[in-house]
Amino acid sequence: MSQTNLSDAEISFAIHSHNGGVIQFRNSDFYDCSSLDTMQYDAVQLSFYNCTFNKKVVISNKCFEKGVIFIDCVFNAGLYLKEIYYKNSIFSSAITINNCTSRGDIHIHNCKQNEINISVTCEKDSLVFSENKSLNSVHIHQTKVRNLALISSGTKRIIVDKLNCSNFHFGGNLYNEFQIMDSDVKFSINSLFNSEKLFETSTIAYDLIFQNSTIRDSFITIEPDNKKVRLEFTHITFSGQCRINTKTEPLRRFGENEDQGRLSYYLQFTNNNSQQPIYIGGLTVGDRHSVSIQARKDNNAIYEIIGAQLRSLEMNGDWSNTYLNVDRIKILKGLAFCNFIGNEKSKISTISTASESAELILINSDFSKTIFSNIDFEKFKKVIFKSTQIRNAVLNNIIWFKHEQIEFLDIKRGSLEYIIESRQLYQQLKQSAEKNDDKHTALYFHSMEEKFHLKELLRSTSKSLLKSKLMAEVIRLLLKWTNDFGNNWLRPILCLLILSLFSSILLSLVSFSNEVELSIYNQLFLFVQLINPTHSLKEIVENSNGTVKLGFGTYLIDILHKALTTFLIFQTITAFRRQHT
């Protein structure tokens, strides 16, 4: 169908001829559009199909029960829709601008509609929504604009699909859901949620969802009111400097009634990519605030989570090519590393707990060269392990957990498998402490490793294993009982004194002649002599004035005493050197 050129008079006549019904223009070329705004009319619907507007289209303060439609249109000077409203709520009123091109700004201001559906191209100009109320949804689809602004839009649902935008600015109020998919945008989202209530609704949930999109040089600030909030980034490429920040105080104290209203906040990153820093900070949103972040193998992102108060924090994926900085985080319920692979770019520091029930979970993770600093693991109620490598981690200023806190996933405490896992864990911790030149901690972990190794062998059902290891386990028991595997140097000294006293009494009973009374002097004399492992029986005989008889029993007791005394002195020196080197 050929294009029809309409003058302003013809447009005015067409409007009047519809007598308040559906006004429709097809395949028309508008040279002067002033009559669209100046004529006084109300209609059920105003629609344009395949039309060209050579001057700016302005339509203001008009009632269309079924809205305004522009399809396959060209705006050579832009479009301005102001105060387009409906009176009868039984109609579904909508502003639809579909598959249109504009060489000027498109501005929709203070319109009362059920829906706004947009699909436009205005590469050098702006698409602006401002002060639009009572909207059920705004759908922006296959749109390419220079600037997109949604300002003070009290809208229940906003869906953005296949958007290419140099600057996306969002400010004001959003209700229920904001979702962006398959898009390439630069965001400036501020005051996304504030306390102004445009709807009197008992329960309002916020969903801010980003999928399959590129976000460039963006600043996203979240200020939630007393509602439930979900912020999700899935398959996102972050380019340039991106900052995600929340500004809100906890709405409730911990331990208050669960049934009372509180803020729920969920922030998730999944399979995202970035070449520049991503900053996530100020997350002090209450005790239901959770963050889950998953990295990709080819991810060169820089993630920073700093100064956050979270219900839980979960880190997943391969971070070997990613800079990760988690600092000054307070955890209420749990800190979890699942399938985590880190390196020297991964830094976890200053983690504290806000509840006695907080748990630390390490599952199928490798912390090679991951840097941990200023963490008190003793504050966690449970530390749960499964198939985790920690022997090459870098550890600074760590307060370690007690054994009572340790659990192994799907393994019953006290079982043989639990004992084996405990020995292997302490072996890893010992090696890690040794590599970090922490000798005191390494000594403690070494003693725990030996302790569970002994339990493992004693619990083993293999008799041949017990028989072949019998002598080694006797020695291991002696090491444990004498200096706790080098962890206690006072114990062997005490054992030495007790051994010498016992040996002196025994030798006195066996070796002194019956005619000679066993005086206290003689026993003390013998006790002092026996403390010296290099003592000589000959000298003892000479100094006893013939009161000592050297028989087989005397020599046997003396040989055993010398061996045990030498061993105890060696244990004392070993433990003392380990603890004071």
C-alpha positions in Angstrom: 0.0 0.0 0.0 1.4 3.4 -1.0 2.2 6.1 1.6 -0.5 8.8 2.2 0.5 12.4 2.8 -1.8 14.0 5.4 -2.0 17.7 6.1 -2.9 19.0 9.6 -6.5 19.7 8.4 -6.9 16.2 7.2 -5.6 14.8 10.5 -8.1 17.0 12.4 -11.0 15.8 10.1 -10.0 12.2 10.6 -10.0 12.6 14.4 -13.4 14.2 14.5 -14.9 11.7 12.1 -14.3 8.8 14.5 -16.6 10.4 17.1 -14.8 9.1 20.1 -14.2 5.5 18.8 -11.0 3.9 17.6 -8.8 6.4 15.7 -6.5 4.6 13.3 -3.9 5.9 10.7 -2.1 3.5 8.3 0.6 4.2 5.8 0.5 7.9 6.4 3.1 10.7 6.3 2.5 13.4 8.8 4.1 16.8 8.0 2.5 18.7 10.9 1.5 16.9 14.0 0.3 19.8 16.1 -3.4 18.8 15.8 -2.7 15.6 17.6 -2.1 17.6 20.8 -4.3 20.7 20.3 -7.6 19.1 19.3 -9.9 18.3 22.2 -11.0 14.7 21.9 -11.3 11.5 23.8 -11.3 8.1 22.1 -11.2 4.4 22.9 -7.8 4.0 21.1 -5.4 6.0 19.0 -3.2 3.9 16.7 -0.6 4.5 13.9 0.7 1.8 11.6 3.6 2.3 9.2 3.5 6.1 9.6 6.2 8.7 9.3 6.2 11.9 11.5 8.4 14.7 10.2 7.9 16.9 13.3 7.9 16.1 16.9 4.8 14.2 18.0 3.3 15.6 21.2 0.1 14.1 22.7 -0.8 15.3 26.2 -3.7 15.2 28.7 -5.8 12.8 26.7 -8.0 9.9 27.7 -7.7 6.6 25.7 -9.4 3.7 27.3 -7.4 1.2 25.4 -4.3 3.4 25.0 -2.0 4.5 22.2 -0.3 2.4 19.6 2.6 3.1 17.3 3.8 0.2 15.1 6.4 0.3 12.3 6.6 4.1 12.6 9.4 6.7 12.1 9.7 9.7 14.3 12.0 12.2 12.6 11.9 14.6 15.6 10.9 12.5 18.5 7.8 11.6 20.5 6.4 13.1 23.7 3.5 11.4 25.5 2.2 13.2 28.6 -0.6 12.4 30.9 -2.2 9.7 28.8 -4.8 8.1 31.0 -7.9 5.9 31.1 -11.1 6.3 33.1 -12.7 2.8 32.9 -10.7 0.1 34.7 -12.5 -2.7 32.8 -10.3 -2.0 29.7 -6.6 -3.0 29.5 -5.0 0.3 28.6 -1.5 0.3 27.1 1.0 2.4 25.3 2.7 0.3 22.6 5.6 1.6 20.5 6.7 -1.4 18.5 9.5 -1.7 15.9 9.8 2.1 15.6 12.7 4.3 14.7 13.3 7.8 16.2 15.7 10.6 15.4 14.8 12.4 18.6 14.0 11.6 22.2 11.0 9.5 23.1 9.6 10.7 26.4 6.7 9.1 28.3 5.7 11.2 31.3 3.1 11.0 34.0 0.9 8.5 32.2 -1.7 6.3 33.9 -1.6 3.0 32.0 -1.8 -0.7 32.7 1.2 -1.5 30.4 3.9 0.1 28.3 5.5 -2.0 25.6 8.5 -0.5 23.7 10.6 -1.7 20.8 12.5 1.2 19.2 15.7 2.3 17.7 17.1 5.7 18.6 20.8 5.3 18.6 21.7 8.9 19.2 18.8 9.9 21.5 17.0 8.9 24.7 14.1 6.9 25.8 12.7 8.4 29.1 10.0 7.2 31.4 9.2 9.6 34.3 6.5 9.8 36.9 4.4 7.1 35.5 2.1 5.5 38.0 -0.3 2.5 38.3 1.7 0.5 35.7 1.4 -3.2 35.9 4.3 -3.7 33.6 6.8 -2.1 31.2 8.3 -4.3 28.5 11.3 -2.9 26.5 12.1 -5.4 23.7 14.8 -5.3 20.9 15.6 -1.7 21.6 18.7 0.3 20.8 19.1 3.7 22.4 21.8 6.0 23.6 20.2 6.7 26.9 17.4 5.0 28.8 15.9 6.5 31.9 13.3 5.1 34.2 12.7 7.8 36.9 10.3 7.6 39.8 8.3 4.8 38.0 6.0 3.1 40.4 5.8 -0.1 38.3 5.0 -3.6 39.4 7.1 -5.3 36.7 9.7 -4.2 34.3 11.1 -6.6 31.7 14.0 -5.5 29.5 14.9 -7.9 26.7 17.6 -7.5 24.0 18.5 -3.9 25.0 21.5 -2.1 23.7 22.0 1.0 25.7 25.0 3.3 26.4 23.6 4.6 29.6 20.7 3.1 31.6 19.6 5.3 34.5 17.0 4.0 37.0 15.9 6.0 40.0 12.8 6.0 42.2 10.5 3.2 43.1 10.2 -0.4 41.8 7.7 -2.9 42.9 7.7 -6.7 42.4 10.2 -7.4 39.6 12.9 -5.8 37.4 14.5 -8.2 34.8 17.0 -7.6 32.1 18.0 -10.3 29.6 20.3 -10.6 26.5 21.3 -7.0 26.7 24.4 -4.8 26.5 24.0 -1.8 28.8 25.7 0.7 31.1 23.8 1.1 34.3 23.3 3.9 36.7 20.8 2.5 39.2 20.3 4.6 42.3 17.7 4.7 45.1 16.1 1.7 43.5 13.9 1.0 46.5 12.9 3.8 48.9 10.3 4.3 51.5 7.7 6.1 49.4 4.7 3.8 49.1 2.8 4.1 45.9 0.7 1.0 46.5 -1.0 -0.1 49.7 -0.1 -3.8 49.5 0.6 -6.1 52.5 3.4 -8.1 50.8 5.6 -6.8 48.0 8.6 -8.7 46.8 11.5 -7.3 44.7 13.2 -9.3 42.0 16.1 -7.6 40.3 17.4 -10.1 37.7 20.2 -9.7 35.1 20.7 -12.6 32.6 22.9 -13.1 29.5 23.9 -9.5 29.4 26.9 -7.2 29.4 27.1 -4.5 32.0 29.5 -1.7 31.4 30.9 0.9 33.9 27.9 0.6 36.0 27.0 1.8 39.5 24.1 0.0 41.1 22.9 1.2 44.5 20.2 -0.7 46.4 18.2 1.0 49.2 15.5 -1.5 50.2 12.5 -0.7 52.3 11.0 -3.3 54.6 10.4 -5.8 51.8 11.9 -9.0 50.4 14.7 -8.4 47.8 16.4 -10.7 45.3 19.3 -9.5 43.3 20.6 -12.0 40.8 23.3 -11.9 38.1 23.5 -14.9 35.8 25.8 -15.2 32.7 26.8 -11.6 32.9 29.9 -10.0 31.4 31.1 -7.0 33.5 33.1 -4.6 31.5 34.9 -1.5 32.9 34.5 -0.5 36.6 31.3 -1.9 38.1 30.1 -1.1 41.7 27.2 -2.8 43.5 26.4 -1.2 46.8 23.6 -1.3 49.3 22.8 1.4 51.8 20.6 0.1 54.5 20.8 -0.7 58.2 19.7 -4.0 59.7 15.9 -3.8 60.3 15.9 -6.2 63.3 18.2 -7.4 65.9 19.3 -11.1 66.0 17.1 -13.3 68.1 13.8 -11.5 67.7 10.6 -13.2 66.8 10.8 -15.0 63.5 7.2 -14.3 62.7 7.7 -10.5 62.6 8.4 -8.8 59.4 12.0 -8.3 58.4 14.1 -7.7 55.4 15.1 -10.6 53.3 18.0 -10.1 50.9 19.5 -12.4 48.4 22.4 -11.6 46.1 23.7 -14.2 43.6 26.4 -14.2 41.0 26.5 -17.2 38.6 28.8 -18.0 35.7 29.8 -14.4 35.2 32.8 -12.8 33.3 34.6 -9.6 33.9 37.9 -7.9 33.0 37.6 -5.1 35.5 37.0 -4.8 39.3 33.5 -5.6 40.7 33.0 -4.1 44.1 30.2 -5.3 46.4 30.1 -3.5 49.6 28.0 -2.1 52.4 25.7 -5.2 52.6 24.3 -4.6 56.1 20.8 -5.5 55.4 19.8 -7.8 58.3 20.0 -11.4 59.3 18.5 -13.0 56.1 21.0 -11.5 53.7 22.7 -14.2 51.6 25.4 -14.0 48.9 26.3 -16.7 46.5 29.1 -16.2 43.9 30.3 -18.6 41.3 33.3 -18.1 39.1 34.2 -19.5 35.7 37.5 -21.0 34.6 38.1 -18.3 32.0 37.0 -15.6 34.4 39.5 -12.7 34.7 37.2 -10.7 37.0 38.1 -8.8 40.1 35.5 -9.5 42.8 35.5 -7.6 46.1 33.1 -8.2 48.9 34.0 -5.7 51.7 32.4 -4.6 54.9 29.3 -6.9 54.6 27.0 -8.4 57.2 25.5 -11.5 55.7 23.3 -14.4 56.7 25.5 -16.6 54.6 28.3 -16.4 52.0 28.9 -19.2 49.5 31.9 -19.2 47.1 31.8 -21.7 44.2 33.8 -22.5 41.1 37.4 -22.1 39.8 38.9 -18.8 40.9 42.4 -19.6 39.7 42.2 -16.8 37.1 40.2 -14.4 39.2 41.1 -11.8 41.8 38.9 -12.4 44.9 39.0 -10.2 48.0 36.6 -11.0 50.8 37.3 -8.7 53.7 35.6 -7.6 57.0 32.6 -9.9 56.6 30.3 -10.8 59.5 28.5 -14.1 59.1 25.3 -15.1 60.9 24.6 -18.6 59.6 27.3 -20.0 57.4 30.4 -19.5 55.3 30.7 -22.1 52.6 33.3 -23.0 49.9 31.9 -25.7 47.5 34.0 -26.9 44.6 36.2 -23.9 45.2 39.6 -23.6 43.5 41.7 -20.7 44.6 45.3 -19.3 44.2 47.4 -16.4 45.4 44.8 -14.0 44.0 42.2 -15.3 46.4 42.2 -13.4 49.7 39.9 -14.2 52.6 40.4 -12.0 55.6 38.8 -10.6 58.8 35.9 -13.0 59.0 33.8 -12.9 62.1 30.6 -14.5 63.3 27.5 -12.8 64.5 25.9 -15.9 66.0 27.0 -18.9 68.0 25.3 -21.2 65.5 27.5 -20.1 62.5 29.1 -22.9 60.5 32.1 -23.1 58.2 31.7 -25.6 55.3 34.6 -26.7 53.1 33.5 -29.2 50.4 35.5 -30.5 47.4 37.7 -27.4 47.4 41.4 -26.7 46.8 42.9 -23.8 48.7 46.3 -23.9 47.1 48.1 -20.6 47.8 44.7 -19.1 48.9 45.5 -16.4 51.5 43.6 -16.6 54.9 44.3 -13.9 57.5 42.8 -12.5 60.7 40.2 -15.3 61.1 39.1 -16.9 64.3 37.8 -20.4 63.3 37.2 -21.1 67.0 34.1 -18.9 66.8 32.3 -21.2 64.4 30.0 -23.8 66.0 30.9 -26.4 63.4 33.7 -26.8 60.8 32.5 -29.3 58.2 35.0 -30.9 55.7 34.8 -33.1 52.7 37.5 -33.8 50.2 39.3 -30.5 50.7 42.9 -29.6 50.2 44.4 -27.0 52.5 48.0 -28.1 52.8 49.3 -25.3 50.5 47.2 -22.4 51.8 48.8 -19.2 53.1 47.8 -18.6 56.7 48.4 -15.4 58.7 47.1 -14.7 62.2 44.7 -17.6 62.4 43.0 -18.9 65.6 42.3 -22.5 64.8 39.3 -24.6 65.6 39.2 -27.2 68.3 38.7 -30.9 67.4 35.2 -30.8 69.0 34.1 -28.4 66.2 35.2 -30.7 63.3 32.7 -32.8 61.3 33.1 -34.7 58.1 30.2 -34.7 55.7 28.3 -38.0 55.6 30.7 -39.6 58.1 29.7 -40.7 61.6 31.8 -39.3 64.4 33.9 -41.9 66.1 33.9 -44.3 63.1 37.1 -45.6 61.6 36.5 -43.5 58.5 36.2 -40.4 60.8 39.5 -41.3 62.5 41.3 -41.6 59.1 39.8 -38.3 57.8 40.9 -36.6 61.0 44.5 -37.9 60.7 44.7 -36.7 57.0 43.2 -33.3 57.9 45.8 -32.7 60.7 48.5 -33.9 58.4 47.5 -31.2 55.9 47.2 -28.6 58.6 50.7 -29.5 59.9 52.2 -29.2 56.5 50.5 -25.9 55.9 51.7 -24.5 59.2 55.2 -25.7 58.5 55.2 -23.9 55.1 54.0 -20.8 56.8 56.8 -21.1 59.4 54.4 -21.5 62.3 56.3 -24.1 64.3 54.1 -24.0 67.4 50.9 -24.7 65.4 52.7 -27.3 63.3 53.8 -29.1 66.5 50.2 -29.2 67.8 48.9 -30.5 64.5 51.7 -33.1 64.4 50.7 -34.4 67.8 47.0 -34.6 66.7 48.0 -36.4 63.5 50.0 -39.0 65.6 47.1 -39.4 68.0 44.6 -40.2 65.3 47.2 -42.4 63.5 47.5 -44.5 66.6 43.7 -44.7 67.0 43.5 -45.7 63.3 45.8 -48.7 63.8 44.2 -49.8 67.1 40.8 -49.7 65.4 42.0 -51.6 62.3 40.4 -55.0 61.8 43.5 -56.4 60.1 45.4 -58.6 62.5 48.4 -58.8 60.2 48.6 -55.0 60.1 48.5 -54.9 63.9 51.2 -57.6 64.1 53.6 -55.9 61.6 53.1 -52.5 63.2 53.3 -53.7 66.9 56.8 -52.5 67.6 56.3 -49.2 65.8 53.1 -48.6 67.8 54.9 -49.4 71.1 57.4 -46.6 70.2 54.5 -44.4 69.1 52.8 -44.9 72.5 56.0 -44.1 74.3 56.3 -40.9 72.3 52.7 -39.9 73.1 53.0 -40.7 76.8 56.4 -39.1 77.4 56.2 -35.7 75.6 52.9 -35.8 73.6 54.8 -36.1 70.3 57.1 -33.2 71.1 54.3 -30.9 72.4 55.2 -31.1 76.1 58.8 -30.9 77.6 57.8 -30.9 81.2 56.3 -34.4 81.0 59.6 -36.3 80.3 61.3 -34.5 83.2 58.5 -35.6 85.5 58.8 -39.1 84.1 62.6 -39.1 84.7 62.2 -38.2 88.3 59.5 -40.8 88.9 61.6 -43.5 87.1 64.8 -42.7 89.1 62.9 -42.8 92.4 61.3 -46.1 91.5 64.6 -47.6 90.3 66.4 -46.5 93.5 63.8 -48.2 95.7 64.0 -51.3 93.6 67.8 -51.5 93.6 67.8 -50.9 97.3 65.6 -53.9 97.8 67.5 -56.1 95.4 71.1 -55.1 96.0 71.7 -54.0 99.6 72.8 -56.7 102.1 70.3 -57.8 104.6 72.6 -56.9 107.5 72.6 -53.2 106.5 69.6 -51.2 107.4 68.1 -49.4 104.4 68.4 -45.9 105.7 66.9 -42.8 104.1 70.5 -41.6 103.4 71.3 -44.6 101.4 68.1 -44.3 99.3 68.7 -40.6 98.6 72.3 -41.4 97.7 71.3 -44.0 95.3 68.5 -41.8 93.8 70.9 -39.0 93.1 73.3 -41.4 91.4 70.7 -42.9 89.2 69.5 -39.6 87.7 72.8 -39.5 85.8 72.5 -41.9 82.9 76.3 -42.3 82.8 76.5 -43.5 86.4 78.8 -46.4 87.2 77.8 -49.4 89.4 81.5 -49.7 90.4 81.5 -46.2 91.9 78.2 -46.9 93.7 79.8 -50.1 95.2 82.9 -48.2 96.3 80.8 -45.5 98.0 78.5 -47.9 99.7 81.2 -49.3 102.1 80.5 -52.8 100.9 76.8 -52.7 101.6 75.8 -53.3 97.9 76.0 -56.7 96.3 76.2 -56.8 92.5 74.0 -59.6 91.2 72.2 -60.4 88.0 69.1 -58.5 89.1 71.1 -55.4 89.9 72.7 -55.3 86.4 69.4 -55.9 84.7 67.6 -53.1 86.5 70.5 -50.8 85.9 70.6 -51.4 82.2 66.9 -50.9 81.8 67.1 -47.7 83.9 69.9 -46.3 81.8 68.0 -46.9 78.5 64.8 -45.3 79.8 66.7 -42.4 81.3 68.6 -41.6 78.1 65.3 -41.8 76.1 63.5 -39.4 78.5 66.4 -36.9 78.4 66.2 -37.1 74.6 62.4 -36.5 74.7 62.9 -33.5 76.9 65.5 -31.9 74.6 63.4 -32.6 71.5 60.3 -31.0 72.9 62.1 -28.1 74.3 63.9 -27.3 71.0 60.7 -27.6 69.0 58.8 -25.2 71.2 61.6 -22.6 71.6 63.3 -22.6 68.2 
